[in-house]
């Protein structure tokens, strides 16, 4: 709920009214100070019997309160004094002292003229320093502030000032001069430049410079630091106009450090798209600036300054026509705790300016500071952000004070928060003040009387939306009458309502409902047609989209379609009792009448017959189309759990019935694995045979054995069998390949199975089967050769075993047999050859012959 402070008609001294939105509060006090150190630097020592003072003139009648708080020291005792300037009478004198730190309050009556300063009552000159803080309170004090701070400045061209809308936080309200404060995070100016605009900027001496001017949005930024200190920055978002450059608009932003009397920036504490420049305002004075040329033409333009937190620093965004063109990061020497754009006449920046907010027409720059409007108009509207709403200043004046550039033009208007700048002479006056501000959802309005009746009416936007039940509030309090005091800020709140059309089986009707109304409260979930027939809500559509009516909220004009289903009352009679059921039209009886009513512990009643209005029906195919009676018959049944190797099944078997089960003999599991039925057991492990009479709940486990397909490629044919898990491979490990003779020697060739190669590795012929096997047998060819002759071992034998291109050979002496092996023969076409053989008798005969010849040769020689 948006509440804005009531700016009361009767304001007493020091009274403050805090705003709940927009940061507005009323008060009548402001502070000033007298810098005694500066006086000493300018005037020197204070001679005996002399005084130094400022003169303050108060012209508005009324009570005036003044509080003095000095912090001063002196080499000789001095006094703080307040003197009636008209009579010379002392209104206040402190005790003489060389250290003055106290607080004193004076209650006076205006009109009056006062002199406030220091006096030397001694006999010697006094060197002094420090400051006197002064608080002025009351309507005359505020009027004095307005007179001193809001004023025209003389120039070589005549009286001039920044012309437009200036919010100083100061206003005249029903004869009372009153202050207020505003704190916000963003401000905005709307500028509308006519196409026939013509203005000339002049140098300070009155010499014409060129055709051009600026429109400036100027705001003060107040920064609170973690160490308790405060900083001020002056922010400028400026539209530049130069007719000599093709009537194009450009825009710049400036940031000035107003914490002290000279604007400076230390290295690294400000950064953006622009840079730091030296100004002509003072020796060594600096400011940040960035500028962009543009092609913006006359017409409406928008200037915005927005402030955001940025870590321990601050981010200031500058916009033109909603386009962000520069972001400036301000990083002080310590962490920022809070920062806001403020309007506060009670304080002074280091440059001795009270923070205000201005949207003004002025000269082109500090070099050409005076603009004279000759033709056309510039229309200005100024706003600050208040909780997401853009509100105009509560009060505004026709001239500004913070910027050096000025103009000679006239500000006209102000009744609606908008001011038009025309050619003419400047004048100081309040554009609006104390008018009734009416804030509504469809705009903010100003008026000069307190009648708010026109805003307390229902508003139909004609698109299925209306604002109803208007209620007005002032500072959170509901307005009881339709007339409010001048100076009020009135917030009118409405209930937003939407047009809802309800389409259903019963027809169509239309209603208006408040925003966020739950749809559930607008419809009937059940509609009774007759004692035995009703409609039940089935589907709900909002603007063509199905929604959950339990959670759907009306958030706009809505066309609701309700789909109902018809239900009939059915009376169900059975040997188990009687009950009544609501059954949807067309619904199958199988979903209505329970086929099984469990009693727990594996026992239940099972539906065995069903009659509808005396006719037997099948619950799986019969559907309800009218009210009626159902008669059901149930019998006792037991639950039988069939536990298989891959799944389990539960059956309800009537008591005493036979369960004739034919389990699947073989279950293929894939991956060359299968299960083979081996029998059935009950929960006690006893064998079960079928058919089985059921007289109690039972659990029957179907026992299966696991088998694996074993496929092995042999040298002749393949071995392919299903082998039970855990069995040993039954493969012949020796195969006779060939028998024969080589010359007179007999031989045999045998294939010996060494191992089986599978994709997962090598297994032996006698391995246990624990999974599918797909492999190839690897053999050795073994030859056994008989190398004896007539039962006598051969003296010398040379044999060869050949299998295709592979061969092996053996040489032996005095042997009866030889063995040859070829590992992993690539061919099973094997043969044996004994090409050289010397039987022992033949060898002996040869030896005798040899010896005989040798002996004979010897005899002959002799």
Number of C-alpha atoms within 10 A of each C-alpha: 9 19 20 24 23 24 28 17 15 11 20 15 16 15 13 17 17 19 19 17 20 23 19 25 21 23 25 28 26 21 17 16 15 18 14 23 17 14 18 16 12 9 11 14 16 22 16 16 12 12 17 16 18 12 14 17 18 22 15 21 17 16 17 24 21 19 16 22 18 21 16 21 21 19 15 20 22 28 20 24 20 25 19 17 17 10 9 11 11 13 15 15 14 15 11 16 16 17 18 22 14 11 12 13 14 14 10 14 15 18 14 17 15 21 20 23 18 23 24 22 18 15 11 15 20 23 19 25 18 19 20 22 16 20 18 24 22 30 31 27 29 28 23 18 23 20 13 11 16 21 17 18 12 10 15 13 17 13 17 25 33 33 31 34 33 28 29 28 29 31 25 18 22 15 12 21 22 27 29 25 23 25 21 21 19 22 24 24 26 18 27 17 19 16 14 9 18 20 26 21 29 26 20 16 11 15 13 15 17 17 20 28 30 27 27 28 29 27 25 27 25 23 22 16 19 14 11 8 10 15 18 24 22 23 24 24 27 24 27 22 26 20 16 10 10 10 18 16 20 19 22 20 26 20 25 22 24 23 20 14 14 18 24 19 18 11 8 11 12 21 16 17 13 18 12 20 14 14 14 11 12 11 10 12 17 21 19 24 19 19 18 14 12 12 10 17 16 18 12 15 17 19 25 22 25 18 20 16 17 13 10 16 22 21 19 21 19 24 19 22 13 11 11 12 17 20 20 22 20 22 19 18 14 12 15 24 15 16 22 20 27 25 27 23 25 22 15 18 20 17 14 14 16 23 28 25 30 31 30 34 34 32 33 29 20 16 14 24 23 34 32 26 28 15 15 15 22 25 21 26 22 28 20 24 19 22 14 10 16 17 21 24 23 25 25 26 26 28 31 31 23 21 20 15 27 32 32 27 27 21 29 16 14 22 15 16 23 19 23 20 24 21 18 14 16 23 20 16 13 18 24 25 23 23 23 24 27 21 23 18 12 8 10 17 19 20 16 14 15 18 15 19 10 8 19 17 14 15 16 14 9 7 10 14 20 22 20 20 14 16 17 24 22 20 21 17 11 13 16 10 10 13 12 18 17 22 24 23 26 30 26 22 20 20 15 22 24 25 20 22 18 19 16 16 12 11 7 11 10 12 11 16 23 19 19 14 15 17 20 14 10 13 15 11 14 14 14 12 11 10 9 14 19 19 22 16 17 12 14 19 17 21 12 11 10 13 15 13 19 10 9 14 14 18 15 18 20 17 16 23 20 20 15 19 15 21 24 21 19 21 16 19 17 15 10 12 8 12 11 12 14 16 23 22 17 14 15 18 21 14 12 16 16 14 20 17 17 16 12 8 9 16 21 22 21 20 19 13 16 23 17 19 12 11 9 14 16 14 20 10 10 15 19 18 15 17 19 15 16 23 18 22 16 18 17 19 27 26 22 20 17 19 18 15 14 8 7 12 9 14 14 19 23 22 19 14 14 14 16 11 11 8 15 11 11 14 16 12 11 7 10 16 19 19 20 16 17 12 15 20 16 15 10 8 10 10 14 14 12 12 12 13 14 19 14 16 17 17 16 20 20 20 17 19 14 20 23 21 20 20 17 20 16 16 15 8 8 12 16 13 12 16 22 21 17 14 13 14 14 12 12 10 13 15 15 13 17 16 15 14 15 15 11 13 17 17 22 18 23 19 24 20 21 16 19 21 17 14 9 9 8 14 16 13 18 14 14 16 18 15 18 17 22 18 21 19 21 21 24 17 25 21 27 18 26 20 29 23 18 9 8 14 20 24 21 18 23 17 21 19 25 22 17 13 10 14 16 15 17 13 14 16 15 16 16 17 17 19 17 19 20 20 15 17 20 13 13 17 12 21 21 27 17 22 11 11 21 19 18 19 15 13 14 13 11 12 12 12 12 11 11 12 11 11 11 10 10 10 8 7 6 5
